[in-house]
Amino acid sequence: MQARIRLGSLIAALLCTPLSLPAAPKPNVILIMTDDQGYGDLSCHGNDELATPHLDALQKDSVRLTNYHVDPTCSPTRAALMTGRYSSRTGVWHTILGRSLMRADETTVADVFKHNGYRTGIFGKWHLGDAAPLRPQDRGFDECLVHGGGGVGQTPDFWGNDYFDDTYWHNGQPEPQQGYCTDVFFAAATKFLEQPGEEPFFLYLPTNAPHGPYLVDPKSSEPFKRAGIASPRAEFYGMLVNIDENVGRLRARLQELGLAENTIFLFTTDNGTAAGPNGGLRGKKGSQYEGGHRVPCFWHWPAGGLRGGRDVTPLTAHIDLLPTLVELCGLTCPPTKPLDGRSLAPLLRGVEKREWPARTLFVHSQRIPFPQKWKTSAVLTDRWRLVDGKELYDLSADPEQKRDVASNHPDLVAQLRGDYERWWESLSKDFEPAVPIELGRPGSPVVALNCHDWHTEEKQCPWNQTLIQRDPAANGRWWIEVKTPGTYEFTLRSRPAGFEEVLQATRVRVEVGKAMGSVDVELSAKSAMVSLELAVGAMWLQTWLEGGALERGAYFVTARKVE
């Protein structure tokens, strides 16, 4: 009897105690973003010159954002995607000239995932700063394998890289790799997701392909040449075929590991096409017209119901990815600046379009030292596009943007211009000061500077290694911030350390803020060092190589804080 009473009491207690079920495991996230692949560079989008079977299969079984927009060029899209904020707010509106550096106080999507116990990794192209604290390992990524600058072979990249058997930066250190760049990045990403452990992962795989120069194994490009497709499109297509094959292998490996069901697999691109057709859209990379900024965006997550093939037609953008992932993954956020994006989770889950509030978004391309109002701009609604503040297009009737109907809708033009004016006013508050490269930062006594980040006129910026090899008579200055006062040694070179060539100068000069110094050198010298005492603060840094046949700045400078 007592046993039955105790058993009854136990059952009653259990029935009266709230049942605590184990929390559903948080999803893994894989975000692939290719470089310069446009809306029409997929066979599932009607390109009959190119076969992309693995991406087609992903598209077929995904929720697809068919009115999804990014910035028209590389770095701005990456800054917006990382932060959920318009790129110009973060200090980024160009790909060079010091305007591809993202402010150190921005919170990135990797910061958010790491804050929530995720393993985080990036494999490929960062393009938001190459010195601390602007590198990916400073911005929330645990595992990093990246090239320098905005592409393989650009000035900040390891000297001599050419897409094959290159040296990339692995967690801040140069590490030789074997194989083609895209294969290397996918292989490293696969190794990352194979690591044992219970933590979910956020894997960011921004390829540098199919960005130029269009270097690829001939076995990938020759079939296109035999079909009558000329260079560089044949190589561009070959790079896309290689990406497609890698996507197929990655998805197959996810399946083998039992991870596919609860992994958000997200595919997109960073701007319009550079060398392919535009899928019937007007404009290509860099354009304010639809072909410059409307790109593919596929979401696949079987466990979360994102599968089966469905189009989402309302206006969406790169600024929406961070808040969307936060909601889908059930994340909490560390303190962030105000977001411009909104969560697309309701749309992805099938909310009726009429329940989704209308919105106005903005796109501009500012490939100049300082932004100009209305330059290369578009104001976007679900139906309308106001281009450069004066041309109006009705996308519902004219998706190719052939007929400017501004004169028929003066009130609408005025309304959209007003929307832009208010956006510009809020945006322009963040144009200055420029994002500094920090010197004397604790833990980073040595900082490498290069002319890719010069503040100068674009024609004065040797942003890739081919230009450097011509030794152009160019100069510019870096915006830096000295974090610790003291003595700094500046070593000037015309090539990176380890690859030095003669300076072709008899005197070198360095000016940092109000501090100036110079030293005479032999004409055959390959480097020269100037020591300066610096106070704390933000200031300009500039160098001069004088007395040779061509006077110019040092393309590469190493700044070292003397302990």
Sequence and secondary structure as in RCSB ss.txt:
>XXXX:A:sequence
MQARIRLGSLIAALLCTPLSLPAAPKPNVILIMTDDQGYGDLSCHGNDELATPHLDALQKDSVRLTNYHVDPTCS
PTRAALMTGRYSSRTGVWHTILGRSLMRADETTVADVFKHNGYRTGIFGKWHLGDAAPLRPQDRGFDECLVHGGG
GVGQTPDFWGNDYFDDTYWHNGQPEPQQGYCTDVFFAAATKFLEQPGEEPFFLYLPTNAPHGPYLVDPKSSEPFK
RAGIASPRAEFYGMLVNIDENVGRLRARLQELGLAENTIFLFTTDNGTAAGPNGGLRGKKGSQYEGGHRVPCFWH
WPAGGLRGGRDVTPLTAHIDLLPTLVELCGLTCPPTKPLDGRSLAPLLRGVEKREWPARTLFVHSQRIPFPQKWK
TSAVLTDRWRLVDGKELYDLSADPEQKRDVASNHPDLVAQLRGDYERWWESLSKDFEPAVPIELGRPGSPVVALN
CHDWHTEEKQCPWNQTLIQRDPAANGRWWIEVKTPGTYEFTLRSRPAGFEEVLQATRVRVEVGKAMGSVDVELSA
KSAMVSLELAVGAMWLQTWLEGGALERGAYFVTARKVE
>XXXX:A:secstr
 HHHHHHHHHHHHHHHS          EEEEEEESS  TTSSGGGT TT   HHHHHHHHTSEEETTEE  SSHH
HHHHHHHHSS GGGGT SSSSTT S   TT   HHHHHHHTT EEEEEE   S SSTTSSGGGTT SEEEE STT
STTBTTS TT  SBS EEEETTEEEE  SBHHHHHHHHHHHHHHS SSS EEEEEE  TT SS    HHHHHHHH
HTT  TTHHHHHHHHHHHHHHHHHHHHHHHHTT STTEEEEEEESSS SSS  TT S  TT SSHHHHB  EEEE
BGGGTB S EEE S EEGGGHHHHHHHHHT    S    S    HHHHTT  GGGS    EEEE   SSS  TTT
TEEEE SSEEEETTTEEEETTT TT     GGG HHHHHHHHHHHHHHHHHHHTTS S   EEESBTTB EEEEE
GGG BS GGG   BHHHHTT  S   EEEEEE S EEEEEEEESS TTS      SEEEEEETTEEEEEE  TT 
S EEEEEEE SEEEEEEEEEESSSS B  SEEEEEE  
